[in-house]
Amino acid sequence: MIVADLITWFEAWANPAWQEKWDNCGWQIEPGILEQPARVLVCLTPTLAVMLEAIALQKAGIGVNLIFAHHPLIFNPLKSLRTGDALAEVARLAFNHQIGIYTAHTNFDQVPEGTADILATLLKLKAVVPIVPTQAGLGYGRVGELEPALTLEELLTQIQLLLHPPDLIFSPTTNFQQVIQKVAVLGGSGASFISEVVKTGAQAYLTSDCKFHQFQESRDRGLILIDAGHYATERPACEFLVTKFTNLGVFVKLSQRDEDFRYFFQNKNFT
């Protein structure tokens, strides 16, 4: 399958026209590769490290020519490209090595088998519906039923095992044996949807990038807010894309240089 056909196939599933006004989905850099056989490196964020990974694969005889990412490389209009800037270096290398960058962000968040659906599937939620429907068959986040129900402790343990977050933060509760039946999920920054989640009747909400007072708000409204981190809640969707592209017969690899950007200091000398 050539690159152009792969993108056509993908956009029939997750149309860039469905993105938010502030977003920038679709081609970020297209250096004349549309008619080439697609050889894809999937990542969450198209960083310089990922570009260097793609170039290393080329040098090793694996002719990667497309970085397929969830997060856009370019969010805002560029005012300049200067030597030493990471984005400028990514662009220079992309054209020099004929490696395109394509991103699917808020359009991919909304669709069936998108970022939210993958989280719901991992937790084995049943009777799943969007938290916020956007149009027929689409919407942000997912809410569904745990069958069987889990205690809060069991749910947190399951999230740790499935997502491997470096840290797991949740709103104050003293009852780890509380039975959780209904759960909402939204990969990435989902704290702005707290009010909508409360309306669904969900008891717990798995998302990321939550602020101090959002934990307070959730606690006061009877919702257990669980922050597993941006990377941990969206990386599974990248893994799913690898499977999806493989089933199309496309050569694809999952990036090993994708980054969380957050490190947690642990000093065992402190008690």
N, C-alpha and C positions, 0 to 999 in steps of 0.2 A: 504493500500500500504506500503510495507516495504521500508526502507531507500534506499537500492540498486536499487529498481525499480524507486523510485522517481528521483534519480540521473541519471539513464539511460534515463528516460523521458526528464529530463531537458537538458542533454547533446546532445540529438537529436535535440533540439531547439537552444541551444547556446553552441556549441562545444568548449571545452577548447583549442583545437588545433588552434582556431582562435585568441587567445590572442596575445598581443605584446610580443616581445622577453624579454623585461624587466619585464614583469608581472608575477604573480604567481597565476593563477586561479586553481580551483579544490579543492581537499581535502587539508586542512591545518592540521587537526588532525582527525584521524579515529580510535576511541578507541574500535573497535570491535562491531559496532552497525548495520552493513549492513543488517542483517536478522531481525532486530526489526521493528515493525510497526512505521512508521515515525510520529513523533510529533515535530513540527518545530516552532522555534522562528526566525522570519525574522528581520534583522537589516541592517543598512547601514555599520556600522563599528563594528567588533567583539572585543569590549573592555572588560576589566575586569568587568566593570559595567554590561554589557550585560550578561556575564557569571554568575555573581552573581544573576541576574534576572532569568536566566534559572534554577539555583539551587533553588531559592526561589519558583519557580513554581513547581519544583519537590517536595519540602517539603509541598506544599499546595495540593499535590495529583494530579498535572498535570504533567505527566511524560515526559517533554521535553527532547529529546535526540539528537536534531540537531539544531545548530545555522547556518542559511543560510544567508550569508552576501554578500554585494557587494564588499567592500574593503577587500583585503587579510589581514590575520593576519601576515603573513610572506612575506616581500618583498625581503629581502636580505638574503644570507646564514648566518646562525647563527654561532657565534664563541663560545658562551657559554650560559648556562641557569643558573641564579643565584638567590638565595633567595632574594626577594625584587624587582626583575624585574617584571614589569607588564606582559610581555609576558610569562615569566617562570611561573608565578602564574596562568595565563589562562591555560597553558598547563597542569600544575599539577591538577587543578580542573577539566579540561576536562577528564582526564583519571580516576581520583578518582570518578567522578560522571557519567561517561559514556555518555558524551555529545560531539558529533562530531562538527567540524567546517568546513564548505564548503563555498567557495567563487566563485562568478561569476563576473568578473570585465570587462576587455576590450572585452571579448567575448560577454558579455551581452550588452555592449554599442552599438555593431554593428547590432544586430539582429532586425527584425520586432518585435514590442512590447517590445523592450528593453528601456534603459534609455532615449534615444533621442526621440524615437517614443512616449513615454508617455508624454513628454513635448509638442510635436507637437499636440497630441490628446487633451491635456488640453487646449491649445490655439485655438483648432478647426481649425488648418491649413488644407488647401486643396491642392491637387496636390503635395503631399509631396514626396521629393526625398532626398537621402543622400547628405550632403555637400561634403564629400569625399568618393566615393564608394571604397570598398576594394575587393569585389568579387561579383558574381551574387547574388542580393537580400540583400547584406550586405553593411554597410558603417557607418562612423562616422558622427554624427550630422544629422539634418534634416532641410530642407528649404521648405517653402510652402507659400501659399497665404491666407491672411485674407479675409474672405467673410462674412459680409461686411468689408471694410477697417475701421481702427480705427485711431483716432488721437494719437499722441505720448502720450498725457496725459491719454487717455482712455486705451492704451496698458499698460502703467506703472501701472495704477490702477488695471487692470485685473490681472497682474502678482502678485501684492501685495495680492489681494484677493485669488488667486489660490495657491500660494506658501508660503505665510506668512513669508517672509524673515525678519530677524531682522533689516536689512538695505538693501536699494536698491540704487546702484550706477550706474550712466550712464554718457556717454561722453558728453562734453559740447554742449549744444544747447539752443537757446533762443526761439525756436518756438515749444511750446507745442501743437500747433494746426496743426503741420505738419501731413499730411495724410500718414499712414503706410499701405502698401499693402502687401509687401513681407517680411517675417520674417524667420530668421535662429535660431535654438536652438541646444544646446549641453550641457547635464548635466555634472557637475563637471568642471575640469580644461580644458577650451576650447579656451583660448586666443591665443594659438599657431596656430589656424586655421583661424585667421583674414584674411589673404591673400586669402585663399580658399573661405571664405564667401563673400568677396568683388566680386570675380569672378562670384558668383551666381546672383548678382544684388539685394541681400537682402538689405533693408533699415535699419533694426535693427537686432541685434544679442544678444540673451539671453544665457548667460553662467555664469562662475564664475572664481574666483581666478585670476582676471586681475590686471596687474601691471600699475603703473602710466603712463609709456611711451606707453603702449598698448592702453590706453585711448587716448593719444595724436595721435598715429598712426591712430586709428579708426576715430577720428575727422577729421584728415587731409585727409583721404581717403573717407569721406562722409558716413561713417557707424556709426550708433548709437549703441554703445557697452553698454550692460546692464548686470551688475553683481549682481545676486541675492543671491550669496553665494553657496558654494559647497553642504552643507547639504540640502538647500531648493530646489536645482535643481535636486537632486538625490533621496531624500526621497520618492517622488511620485512613483518611480519605485518599491520601497520596498512595498508600499501599494498595487500596482498592483500585485506583486508576491503573496501576501496574498490571493487576490481574485483568482488568477490562481491556487494556491495549494488547496484552498477550493473547487474549482470546480472539482478537482480530487478526492475529498473525504478525503483529508489529514487533520488531526488536525493541525492547524496553528494559531499562534498569531503574531501580530506586536509588536516589542520591544517598551517598554515605557521608556527604559533607554538609547536609542540611543542618541548621543550627537552631538551638532553643533561644540563644541570646541571654539566658538567665542562669546564673550559678548560685548555689546555696552553700554558704560557708558552714562547715561543721567542725568544731574543735572538740575532740574527745577529752581534752584536758579540763574543759568546763563541765561542771556538774550542777 
